[in-house]
Amino acid sequence: MTAPETLTNLRRAINENLRVQRGGADPVPYIDVGNILNDIGSRQNHAVFARRGCGKTLLLHHSSRQLDSSIKSVYLNCEDFKRHSFPNVLIEILDALFGELERHLTGWFGKKKRSRALIADIRKELGQLRIKADMQEQDVRESVARENSAAANASAGVSSSPASLRAGAGVAEKNKAETERTYRILDDKIRELDIKLPKLKAQVREFFDLSTAVKGVFLQIDDFYHQNQVDQPLVMDYIHRLCKDLPLYFKIATLKHATTLFADRDGQPIGAQERHDYQPINIDFTFSQFQRTKDQNRRIFHEFGSLAGMRSTEFDALFRGEGFERLVLAGGGVPRDCLSMFLEVLEGVQPPGGDGRIGKDDIRILSRSNFERRIEELKQDSEGREQNKLIRGIYVLRKFCLDKKTNVFLVSEQMMQQEDQIRGLIYRLLDYRIIHGCGSALTHKSRSGTFQAFAIDIGCYAHMRKLHGRFTEVDLAGSSAKERMRSAPILNAALFDELWREAPADAEGALFKEDQEAA
């Protein structure tokens, strides 16, 4: 059995690195199983996509430490600006960028008076724009608030109708119209930013010309999804134009399905387009390749074990049977979730109550509370109207799986292309690790077409004793998983609408009530 002191060191190492941030403990290195570090370290624009807890921030910080001395990086976290509206948020991001450059001026660019004067001039102009934006902000908020109020009154009573999720399309269109009106209200400020862009780029170009050591700067913008989604392409558009033809390269890290980097406004493309203006880097840990996801998580745990003075075999001995596979399943394959659950379950298996090893049932007991935490995270992140829709969607998908007595369901590729609202709901629940992607372009044994496979989180069912012996769980870790998915039940639009219509008004209350009755 592992010595208590070693386990204490392991717990400390994991706790200090659960959330990577500047000023924290020395982070573990990013575990690269492909060519990701080389890609993101290149002088190219990138967008890093992954769910929370998959290591986006760690990748940004670790890659910064690997850069050539002629390349510098500036890190910004959009959570700092999430309560700012456009274009104020853009002004804040630009000022933060040049503030960081000013802070490192001597070390990066040398003691040149002209460099300092350029930075001071840029920040002065941004400060003046910030004041101007603040003076007009109240009028904008009042205008949007009146429109939102009218929309809420008009949509009262719609939520229980069969096509209520489709009704969300009307809401989305209205939000788009509101954004365009807001854009027009703010047009003067945006025009002023646009007018200043050539001068700003000329100043940045001169700034680099004065330097003999720095050949490029990476602008790392983390958690971009914290920006209002309708503002995101506008912010991205300016950042892209600022970086273009300059030794500035943006590195965006965000949730893919909560981010809009490119849009069309009145026939005018706005933002940055994937593969044209930036290259995507996907670092998500999914169940489509379960063995790969399991191995990646194991390597991460081994790295923490090394920090605590543990050999890999010593760490592996902390699990028995299918314990580690079950931990990866319960964590949705997401390293942070797996690490957090590991800390919780490790405490419970220590003597005298346990033998110090983590088994399948130990994970099962914690799965429900982990599922509840994810719902709380969803509620904290989402706005009122979206929150109700997402929780209702959880109820619908779980009911479908429980009725069919299986943890995996299929959705046709055709429906995912045609049903925007259902696709959007599924993608949002993927982001919150309520459901998990486990296959794409699959064929069904008795239906034509191709399908995507999804698994509901084990916290939806693993604790329910009434399902014992009557629930067919596709073992995603098994070699026959893909073949068994080909027989999984298909959720079509008509059935989805029926379940949506029959869902109780208080879907969240019904979720937890059914849990209590079944436990």
C-alpha positions as CSV (number, residue, x, y, z in Angstrom):
1,M,0.0,0.0,0.0
2,T,1.2,3.5,-0.8
3,A,2.6,5.5,2.1
4,P,0.3,8.1,3.5
5,E,3.0,10.8,3.0
6,T,3.2,10.0,-0.7
7,L,-0.6,10.2,-1.1
8,T,-0.6,13.5,0.7
9,N,2.0,14.8,-1.8
10,L,-0.1,13.5,-4.7
11,R,-3.2,15.2,-3.4
12,R,-1.3,18.5,-3.0
13,A,0.2,18.3,-6.5
14,I,-3.2,17.6,-8.1
15,N,-5.0,20.3,-6.0
16,E,-2.5,23.0,-6.9
17,N,-2.8,22.2,-10.6
18,L,-6.5,21.6,-11.0
19,R,-6.9,25.0,-12.5
20,V,-3.9,26.5,-14.2
21,Q,-3.3,30.2,-13.6
22,R,-0.4,32.6,-13.5
23,G,1.1,32.9,-10.1
24,G,0.1,29.4,-9.1
25,A,2.2,26.3,-8.5
26,D,4.7,25.2,-11.1
27,P,2.3,23.5,-13.6
28,V,2.8,20.0,-15.0
29,P,3.9,20.0,-18.7
30,Y,1.3,19.7,-21.4
31,I,1.0,16.1,-22.4
32,D,1.2,16.2,-26.2
33,V,0.3,13.0,-28.0
34,G,0.4,14.5,-31.5
35,N,2.1,17.6,-32.9
36,I,0.0,20.2,-31.0
37,L,2.9,22.0,-29.3
38,N,4.8,22.4,-32.5
39,D,1.7,23.7,-34.3
40,I,0.7,26.3,-31.7
41,G,4.3,27.5,-31.4
42,S,4.4,28.4,-35.1
43,R,3.9,32.0,-36.4
44,Q,0.3,31.4,-37.5
45,N,-3.1,32.3,-36.2
46,H,-4.8,29.5,-34.2
47,A,-8.1,28.8,-32.4
48,V,-7.8,26.1,-29.8
49,F,-11.1,24.2,-29.2
50,A,-12.0,21.9,-26.3
51,R,-14.4,21.5,-23.5
52,R,-13.6,23.0,-20.1
53,G,-10.9,21.1,-18.2
54,C,-9.1,19.6,-21.3
55,G,-6.0,21.8,-20.9
56,K,-6.5,24.8,-23.1
57,T,-5.0,27.2,-20.6
58,L,-2.2,24.8,-19.8
59,L,-1.4,24.5,-23.5
60,L,-1.1,28.3,-23.9
61,H,1.1,28.7,-20.8
62,H,3.3,25.6,-21.6
63,S,3.7,26.6,-25.3
64,S,4.8,30.1,-24.2
65,R,7.7,28.6,-22.2
66,Q,8.8,26.7,-25.3
67,L,9.0,29.7,-27.6
68,D,12.2,30.9,-29.3
69,S,13.7,34.0,-27.6
70,S,12.7,36.1,-30.6
71,I,9.0,35.3,-30.0
72,K,7.1,36.7,-27.1
73,S,3.6,36.0,-25.8
74,V,0.9,38.2,-24.2
75,Y,-1.8,36.3,-22.2
76,L,-5.3,37.8,-21.7
77,N,-8.3,36.0,-20.1
78,C,-11.7,37.1,-21.4
79,E,-13.3,36.3,-18.1
80,D,-11.9,39.6,-16.9
81,F,-14.0,41.4,-19.6
82,K,-17.1,39.2,-19.6
83,R,-19.4,42.0,-18.2
84,H,-18.2,44.5,-20.8
85,S,-20.3,45.2,-23.9
86,F,-19.0,45.8,-27.4
87,P,-17.1,47.9,-28.4
88,N,-16.0,48.7,-24.8
89,V,-14.7,45.1,-24.5
90,L,-12.6,45.5,-27.6
91,I,-11.0,48.7,-26.2
92,E,-10.3,46.9,-22.9
93,I,-8.7,43.9,-24.7
94,L,-6.5,46.3,-26.9
95,D,-5.5,48.3,-23.8
96,A,-4.6,45.1,-21.9
97,L,-2.5,44.0,-24.9
98,F,-0.5,47.2,-25.0
99,G,-0.4,47.4,-21.3
100,E,1.4,44.0,-21.2
101,L,3.8,45.2,-24.0
102,E,4.5,48.3,-21.9
103,R,5.2,46.2,-18.8
104,H,7.8,44.2,-20.7
105,L,9.1,47.0,-22.8
106,T,12.7,47.2,-21.5
107,G,13.2,43.4,-21.4
108,W,11.7,42.7,-24.8
109,F,12.4,45.8,-26.9
110,G,15.3,47.6,-25.1
111,K,15.6,51.1,-23.7
112,K,14.4,53.1,-26.7
113,K,12.5,56.4,-26.0
114,R,10.6,56.1,-29.3
115,S,9.2,52.7,-28.3
116,R,8.0,54.0,-25.0
117,A,6.5,57.1,-26.7
118,L,4.6,54.9,-29.2
119,I,3.1,52.7,-26.4
120,A,2.1,55.8,-24.4
121,D,0.4,57.3,-27.5
122,I,-1.5,54.2,-28.2
123,R,-2.8,53.8,-24.7
124,K,-3.7,57.4,-24.4
125,E,-5.9,57.2,-27.5
126,L,-7.5,54.0,-26.2
127,G,-8.2,55.7,-22.9
128,Q,-9.9,58.5,-24.6
129,L,-12.1,56.1,-26.6
130,R,-12.9,54.2,-23.4
131,I,-14.2,57.4,-21.8
132,K,-16.2,58.2,-24.9
133,A,-17.7,54.7,-24.9
134,D,-18.7,54.9,-21.3
135,M,-20.6,58.1,-21.9
136,Q,-22.8,56.4,-24.5
137,E,-23.1,53.0,-22.8
138,Q,-26.2,53.8,-20.7
139,D,-28.3,54.7,-23.8
140,V,-27.4,51.5,-25.5
141,R,-28.2,49.3,-22.5
142,E,-31.6,51.0,-22.1
143,S,-32.4,50.4,-25.7
144,V,-31.5,46.7,-25.5
145,A,-33.4,46.3,-22.2
146,R,-36.6,47.7,-23.7
147,E,-36.4,45.3,-26.7
148,N,-35.6,42.3,-24.5
149,S,-38.6,43.2,-22.2
150,A,-40.9,43.3,-25.2
151,A,-39.5,40.0,-26.5
152,A,-40.1,38.3,-23.1
153,N,-43.7,39.5,-23.0
154,A,-44.3,38.3,-26.6
155,S,-42.9,34.8,-25.9
156,A,-44.8,34.2,-22.6
157,G,-46.5,30.8,-22.5
158,V,-44.6,29.4,-25.5
159,S,-42.3,27.1,-23.5
160,S,-44.7,24.1,-23.2
161,S,-45.7,23.9,-26.9
162,P,-44.5,21.0,-29.1
163,A,-42.4,23.3,-31.2
164,S,-41.0,25.2,-28.3
165,L,-37.5,24.4,-29.1
166,R,-38.2,25.6,-32.7
167,A,-39.7,28.7,-31.2
168,G,-36.1,29.4,-30.0
169,A,-35.3,30.0,-33.6
170,G,-37.5,33.0,-33.5
171,V,-35.8,34.2,-30.3
172,A,-32.4,33.7,-32.0
173,E,-33.5,35.8,-35.0
174,K,-34.8,38.5,-32.7
175,N,-31.5,38.5,-30.8
176,K,-29.7,38.9,-34.2
177,A,-31.9,41.8,-35.1
178,E,-31.3,43.4,-31.7
179,T,-27.6,43.0,-32.3
180,E,-27.8,44.7,-35.6
181,R,-29.7,47.6,-34.1
182,T,-27.2,47.8,-31.2
183,Y,-24.4,47.8,-33.8
184,R,-26.0,50.7,-35.6
185,I,-26.4,52.6,-32.3
186,L,-22.7,52.1,-31.7
187,D,-21.8,52.7,-35.3
188,D,-20.0,56.0,-34.5
189,K,-17.7,54.4,-31.9
190,I,-17.0,51.4,-34.2
191,R,-16.3,53.8,-37.1
192,E,-13.8,55.7,-34.9
193,L,-12.1,52.4,-34.0
194,D,-11.9,51.5,-37.7
195,I,-10.6,54.9,-38.7
196,K,-7.8,54.6,-36.1
197,L,-6.9,51.0,-37.2
198,P,-4.4,52.0,-40.0
199,K,-2.6,54.4,-37.6
200,L,-2.6,51.8,-34.9
201,K,-1.1,49.2,-37.2
202,A,1.5,51.8,-38.4
203,Q,2.5,52.4,-34.8
204,V,2.8,48.7,-34.1
205,R,4.9,48.2,-37.3
206,E,7.2,51.0,-36.2
207,F,7.4,49.5,-32.8
208,F,8.7,46.2,-34.2
209,D,11.0,48.0,-36.6
210,L,12.7,49.6,-33.6
211,S,13.4,46.2,-32.0
212,T,16.4,44.1,-33.0
213,A,15.5,41.1,-30.8
214,V,11.7,40.5,-31.0
215,K,10.4,39.2,-34.3
216,G,6.9,38.4,-33.3
217,V,4.3,38.5,-30.5
218,F,1.6,35.9,-29.9
219,L,-1.6,37.3,-28.6
220,Q,-3.1,34.6,-26.4
221,I,-6.8,35.2,-25.7
222,D,-8.1,32.6,-23.3
223,D,-11.8,31.7,-22.5
224,F,-13.1,33.7,-25.5
225,Y,-16.5,32.2,-25.0
226,H,-17.0,34.5,-22.0
227,Q,-17.8,37.3,-24.4
228,N,-21.4,37.8,-25.5
229,Q,-21.8,35.4,-28.4
230,V,-23.3,38.1,-30.7
231,D,-20.3,40.3,-30.0
232,Q,-17.7,37.7,-30.6
233,P,-17.4,38.0,-34.4
234,L,-17.1,41.8,-34.1
235,V,-14.3,41.5,-31.5
236,M,-12.6,38.8,-33.6
237,D,-12.9,40.9,-36.7
238,Y,-10.9,43.8,-35.3
239,I,-8.3,41.5,-33.7
240,H,-7.8,39.7,-37.0
241,R,-7.5,43.0,-39.0
242,L,-5.0,44.3,-36.4
243,C,-2.8,41.2,-36.6
244,K,-2.9,41.0,-40.4
245,D,0.4,41.8,-42.2
246,L,2.0,42.4,-38.8
247,P,4.2,40.1,-36.7
248,L,1.2,39.7,-34.4
249,Y,-0.5,36.3,-34.2
250,F,-3.6,35.5,-32.3
251,K,-4.1,32.3,-30.3
252,I,-7.7,32.0,-29.3
253,A,-8.8,29.3,-26.7
254,T,-12.5,28.7,-26.3
255,L,-15.5,26.3,-26.3
256,K,-16.3,25.4,-29.9
257,H,-20.1,25.4,-29.6
258,A,-20.3,28.5,-27.5
259,T,-18.2,30.6,-29.9
260,T,-18.9,32.5,-33.1
261,L,-15.7,33.7,-34.7
262,F,-17.3,34.4,-38.1
263,A,-20.6,35.8,-39.2
264,D,-22.4,37.6,-42.0
265,R,-23.9,41.0,-41.4
266,D,-25.9,42.5,-44.2
267,G,-23.9,40.6,-46.7
268,Q,-20.6,41.7,-45.2
269,P,-18.3,39.0,-43.7
270,I,-17.3,39.8,-40.1
271,G,-14.7,38.0,-38.0
272,A,-12.1,35.4,-38.9
273,Q,-12.9,32.3,-41.0
274,E,-11.6,28.8,-40.1
275,R,-8.8,27.5,-42.3
276,H,-8.7,30.8,-44.2
277,D,-7.8,33.3,-41.4
278,Y,-6.8,30.8,-38.7
279,Q,-6.0,27.1,-38.2
280,P,-8.1,25.1,-35.8
281,I,-6.5,23.0,-33.1
282,N,-8.8,20.5,-31.4
283,I,-7.5,19.1,-28.1
284,D,-10.8,17.6,-26.8
285,F,-10.8,14.3,-25.0
286,T,-13.7,12.3,-26.4
287,F,-15.1,8.8,-26.3
288,S,-14.9,8.4,-30.0
289,Q,-11.5,6.9,-29.4
290,F,-11.9,5.8,-25.8
291,Q,-8.5,3.9,-25.5
292,R,-6.7,7.1,-26.6
293,T,-8.6,9.2,-24.2
294,K,-7.9,6.7,-21.4
295,D,-4.2,6.6,-22.2
296,Q,-4.0,10.4,-22.3
297,N,-5.6,10.7,-18.9
298,R,-3.3,8.0,-17.5
299,R,-0.2,9.8,-18.7
300,I,-1.5,13.0,-17.0
301,F,-2.0,11.1,-13.7
302,H,1.4,9.5,-14.0
303,E,2.9,13.0,-14.4
304,F,1.3,14.1,-11.1
305,G,2.5,10.9,-9.5
306,S,6.0,11.7,-10.6
307,L,5.7,15.1,-8.9
308,A,4.7,13.2,-5.7
309,G,7.6,10.8,-6.0
310,M,5.4,7.9,-7.2
311,R,6.4,5.4,-9.9
312,S,3.8,4.7,-12.7
313,T,3.2,1.2,-11.4
314,E,2.7,2.5,-7.9
315,F,0.0,4.9,-9.1
316,D,-1.7,2.2,-11.2
317,A,-1.9,0.0,-8.1
318,L,-4.3,2.6,-6.6
319,F,-7.0,1.1,-8.8
320,R,-8.6,-2.4,-9.0
321,G,-10.6,-4.0,-11.7
322,E,-12.2,-1.5,-14.0
323,G,-11.7,1.4,-11.6
324,F,-9.6,3.6,-13.8
325,E,-11.8,3.0,-16.9
326,R,-14.9,3.9,-14.8
327,L,-13.1,7.1,-13.6
328,V,-12.5,8.2,-17.1
329,L,-16.1,7.5,-18.1
330,A,-17.5,9.4,-15.1
331,G,-15.2,12.3,-15.8
332,G,-16.4,12.4,-19.4
333,G,-12.8,11.9,-20.5
334,V,-12.0,15.5,-19.3
335,P,-8.8,15.5,-17.3
336,R,-9.9,18.1,-14.7
337,D,-13.1,16.2,-14.0
338,C,-11.2,13.0,-13.7
339,L,-8.6,14.5,-11.4
340,S,-11.2,16.2,-9.2
341,M,-13.3,12.9,-8.8
342,F,-10.1,11.0,-8.1
343,L,-9.3,13.3,-5.1
344,E,-12.8,12.8,-3.8
345,V,-13.0,9.0,-4.2
346,L,-9.4,8.4,-3.0
347,E,-10.3,9.7,0.5
348,G,-13.2,7.3,0.8
349,V,-11.3,4.1,0.0
350,Q,-8.6,4.6,2.7
351,P,-8.5,2.2,5.7
352,P,-10.3,1.2,7.8
353,G,-13.3,1.6,5.4
354,G,-11.4,0.5,2.3
355,D,-8.3,-1.2,1.1
356,G,-6.8,1.9,-0.5
357,R,-7.8,0.9,-4.0
358,I,-10.5,2.5,-6.2
359,G,-13.0,0.2,-7.8
360,K,-15.9,0.5,-10.2
361,D,-18.5,0.8,-7.5
362,D,-16.6,3.6,-5.7
363,I,-16.9,5.7,-8.8
364,R,-20.6,4.8,-9.3
365,I,-21.5,6.1,-5.9
366,L,-20.0,9.5,-6.7
367,S,-21.4,9.7,-10.3
368,R,-24.7,11.3,-9.3
369,S,-23.2,14.2,-7.3
370,N,-20.8,14.8,-10.1
371,F,-23.8,15.0,-12.5
372,E,-25.5,17.5,-10.2
373,R,-22.4,19.7,-10.1
374,R,-22.4,19.9,-13.9
375,I,-26.0,21.1,-13.9
376,E,-25.1,23.8,-11.4
377,E,-22.2,24.8,-13.6
378,L,-24.6,25.0,-16.5
379,K,-27.0,27.2,-14.5
380,Q,-24.3,29.6,-13.4
381,D,-23.1,30.0,-17.0
382,S,-26.3,30.2,-19.0
383,E,-28.9,33.0,-19.0
384,G,-32.5,32.5,-17.8
385,R,-34.2,31.5,-21.1
386,E,-31.3,29.4,-22.3
387,Q,-30.9,27.7,-18.9
388,N,-34.5,26.4,-18.9
389,K,-34.1,25.1,-22.5
390,L,-30.9,23.3,-21.6
391,I,-32.3,21.7,-18.5
392,R,-35.4,20.6,-20.4
393,G,-33.1,19.1,-23.0
394,I,-31.3,17.1,-20.3
395,Y,-34.6,15.8,-19.1
396,V,-35.7,14.8,-22.7
397,L,-32.4,13.0,-23.6
398,R,-32.2,11.2,-20.3
399,K,-35.9,10.1,-20.5
400,F,-35.3,8.8,-24.0
401,C,-32.3,6.7,-22.8
402,L,-34.1,5.4,-19.7
403,D,-37.2,4.5,-21.7
404,K,-35.0,2.6,-24.2
405,K,-32.9,1.2,-21.3
406,T,-29.6,2.1,-22.8
407,N,-26.9,4.7,-22.3
408,V,-26.2,5.4,-26.0
409,F,-28.4,7.0,-28.6
410,L,-28.0,7.8,-32.3
411,V,-28.9,11.0,-34.2
412,S,-28.8,11.0,-38.0
413,E,-26.3,13.2,-39.7
414,Q,-29.2,14.6,-41.8
415,M,-31.1,15.7,-38.7
416,M,-27.9,17.3,-37.3
417,Q,-27.6,19.3,-40.5
418,Q,-31.3,20.3,-40.8
419,E,-32.5,20.8,-37.2
420,D,-30.5,23.8,-36.1
421,Q,-32.1,24.1,-32.7
422,I,-31.7,20.4,-31.8
423,R,-28.1,20.4,-33.0
424,G,-27.4,23.5,-30.9
425,L,-28.9,21.9,-27.8
426,I,-26.9,18.7,-28.2
427,Y,-23.7,20.7,-28.8
428,R,-24.3,22.8,-25.7
429,L,-24.9,19.8,-23.6
430,L,-21.6,18.3,-25.0
431,D,-19.8,21.4,-23.7
432,Y,-21.2,20.9,-20.2
433,R,-20.3,17.2,-20.2
434,I,-23.9,16.1,-19.7
435,I,-23.7,14.0,-22.8
436,H,-20.5,12.7,-24.5
437,G,-19.7,12.2,-28.2
438,C,-18.7,8.6,-28.9
439,G,-18.9,8.1,-32.6
440,S,-19.6,9.8,-36.0
441,A,-20.4,8.6,-39.5
442,L,-21.7,5.4,-38.1
443,T,-24.1,3.1,-40.0
444,H,-27.1,1.5,-38.4
445,K,-27.8,-2.2,-38.6
446,S,-31.4,-1.7,-39.8
447,R,-31.6,2.0,-41.0
448,S,-30.1,3.7,-43.9
449,G,-27.9,6.8,-43.6
450,T,-25.1,7.8,-41.3
451,F,-25.4,8.7,-37.6
452,Q,-23.6,10.3,-34.7
453,A,-23.5,8.5,-31.4
454,F,-23.8,10.1,-28.0
455,A,-23.8,8.7,-24.5
456,I,-25.6,10.2,-21.5
457,D,-23.4,10.8,-18.5
458,I,-23.2,7.8,-16.1
459,G,-24.4,10.2,-13.4
460,C,-27.8,10.0,-15.2
461,Y,-28.4,6.3,-14.3
462,A,-25.5,4.5,-12.6
463,H,-27.0,5.1,-9.1
464,M,-30.5,3.9,-10.0
465,R,-31.1,0.5,-8.3
466,K,-34.4,0.0,-10.2
467,L,-32.4,-0.3,-13.4
468,H,-30.3,-3.2,-12.1
469,G,-30.4,-6.0,-14.6
470,R,-32.8,-4.1,-16.9
471,F,-30.4,-1.5,-18.4
472,T,-28.1,-2.3,-21.3
473,E,-25.0,-0.2,-20.9
474,V,-22.7,-0.1,-23.9
475,D,-19.2,-0.4,-22.5
476,L,-17.4,2.4,-24.3
477,A,-14.1,0.9,-23.1
478,G,-14.9,-2.4,-24.8
479,S,-13.5,-3.6,-28.1
480,S,-17.1,-4.2,-29.4
481,A,-18.4,-0.7,-28.4
482,K,-18.6,0.6,-32.0
483,E,-20.4,-2.5,-33.2
484,R,-22.9,-2.3,-30.4
485,M,-23.6,1.4,-31.1
486,R,-24.8,0.4,-34.5
487,S,-27.9,-1.2,-32.8
488,A,-28.5,1.8,-30.5
489,P,-32.0,3.5,-30.6
490,I,-32.4,6.5,-32.9
491,L,-33.7,9.8,-31.7
492,N,-35.5,11.6,-34.5
493,A,-37.0,15.0,-34.6
494,A,-40.6,13.8,-34.2
495,L,-39.8,11.8,-31.1
496,F,-37.8,14.6,-29.7
497,D,-40.7,17.0,-30.2
498,E,-43.0,14.6,-28.5
499,L,-40.7,14.2,-25.5
500,W,-40.2,17.9,-25.3
501,R,-43.9,18.5,-25.2
502,E,-44.5,16.0,-22.5
503,A,-41.6,17.2,-20.3
504,P,-42.8,18.8,-17.0
505,A,-42.7,22.5,-16.6
506,D,-40.2,22.1,-13.7
507,A,-37.8,19.8,-15.6
508,E,-35.0,20.3,-13.0
509,G,-37.2,19.4,-10.1
510,A,-38.5,16.3,-12.0
511,L,-34.9,15.2,-12.7
512,F,-33.9,15.1,-9.1
513,K,-37.3,13.8,-7.8
514,E,-36.9,10.8,-10.1
515,D,-33.4,10.3,-9.0
516,Q,-34.5,10.2,-5.3
517,E,-37.3,7.7,-6.1
518,A,-35.0,5.4,-8.1
519,A,-32.0,5.5,-5.8
